Amino acid sequence: MGYTIGVGDYDFGRFEISTTHGYQVTPYFFLGGGVGFHFMQSYETKGMEIALDKRDSKVSIPIFADFRGTFSKRKFAPFVDLKLGYFVTNNDGFYGNISAGCRMTVKGNQAVSLSIGYTYEKLEFETFGRFTSSTSMNYTRDPRKLDCEGVSIKLGYEF
């Protein structure tokens, strides 16, 4: 589970819960796949009477491949992790997260991990289209995929 702090033009946060299953290829390399639930806050362009870009609060679901390299077999082991995938809900697109952290073995194959990383996502927004006439303030909105970035903090449990 974790939280992504939005940065850049679309700075909205999201709480995330995910599960990954796979195979420990070597003591230093894990390969797997997973699914997540990202609880996204609503977003509107700030400082404008009519928001240029708008997104309602949604739950987006990414499916991803997970590659993890661990640098030690000790109780405390640093690692890097790469998740690459695609959102299968809300007409969203690409999902990617790269992170680095530390894994602490607690018993046998069980461990807890803490990581910080960078998230890049293609998410669908409703963007300002055009005014419907020159005499009214009515306007249209069009769907458009936009780049969203964030800093992720994740806490994990392995068994």
C-alpha angles and dihedrals in degrees: 000000000000151000130249118209108210117233133181125027095338104045103172123133130233134197113220136200118182142164127209127193127184150108132300095227093185131352086268104041131058124185121189150130133240152172130226142192113220114193102205126197120229117263136202128173106266126237097022132108090217110035114231092207126027135177127178121225106276145165109237121193120209124191111203149171114238126210118183130181119194118197101204144025092219126114090263110043128174117222145178122217133195124192119186124178151108136269111243096194139063094018088281122150141202123016124195135165130176119186145165127209150131129276120206118199111222103175132347107316093348119108144156122222137194123196144169123206153147123270126199121187138171106219131178117244132176106243129196109270111180143301111273093224141000091247102053140051093230113124143175131238126211128200114247134169112234134186115255125186135187149165111248129207115192137184118196141185122205127197 
